[in-house]
Amino acid sequence: MEFKFDHKPMCLFCTRAKKIPYTEEMLCSKFGAVPKEHSCKKFKYNLMAREVRRKKDIDTTKFSAEDFSLE
């Protein structure tokens, strides 16, 4: 199964760009220092650059066995 990238291409998600420490800019191998929203024709998606949001924990204390019965 292949992951489909459905966002606007930007250097923040590109394999050719690395984050510059202590700034909001990216260091692109093609264009040098650029803003993280920058994009170009050479964009190649880097799956590992994406930060995944964790799911919230469910509070199971407010449920009982009666909530899950079919009667």
C-alpha positions in Angstrom: 0.0 0.0 0.0 1.4 3.3 -1.0 0.9 6.5 1.0 -0.8 9.3 -0.8 0.4 12.8 -0.1 -2.6 15.1 -0.3 -1.1 18.3 1.1 0.4 21.3 -0.7 4.1 20.5 -1.5 6.4 22.5 0.8 10.1 22.2 1.9 9.0 21.1 5.4 8.1 17.6 3.9 10.8 17.4 1.2 13.7 14.9 1.1 16.0 17.6 -0.2 15.5 20.0 2.7 16.8 19.9 6.3 15.7 22.2 9.2 18.1 24.9 10.2 18.4 24.9 14.0 17.0 27.8 15.9 15.2 29.2 12.9 12.0 28.6 11.0 13.9 28.1 7.7 15.0 25.0 5.8 18.3 24.3 4.0 17.4 23.1 0.5 20.1 21.2 -1.6 18.8 23.1 -4.7 17.9 26.6 -3.5 19.8 27.1 -0.2 18.0 28.7 2.8 14.3 29.0 2.1 11.1 29.3 4.2 9.5 26.0 5.3 6.4 26.9 3.1 8.6 27.2 -0.1 8.0 24.6 -2.9 9.6 23.9 -6.3 9.5 21.4 -9.1 12.1 19.1 -7.5 9.8 18.4 -4.5 10.0 14.8 -3.3 7.9 13.7 -0.3 9.8 12.5 2.8 7.4 10.3 4.8 9.6 10.4 7.9 9.6 14.3 8.1 5.9 14.3 8.9 5.0 14.7 12.6 2.2 12.4 13.5 -0.4 13.5 16.1 -1.1 10.9 18.7 -4.7 9.8 19.4 -6.2 10.9 22.7 -6.7 8.3 25.4 -10.2 7.3 26.1 -11.5 7.7 29.6 -12.9 4.2 30.2 -14.0 4.9 33.8 -17.3 6.4 32.5 -18.4 3.2 30.7 -19.9 0.1 32.3 -20.6 -3.5 31.0 -24.2 -2.5 30.5 -23.2 0.1 27.9 -21.9 -2.7 25.7 -24.8 -5.2 26.1 -27.3 -5.9 23.3 -30.3 -6.3 25.5 
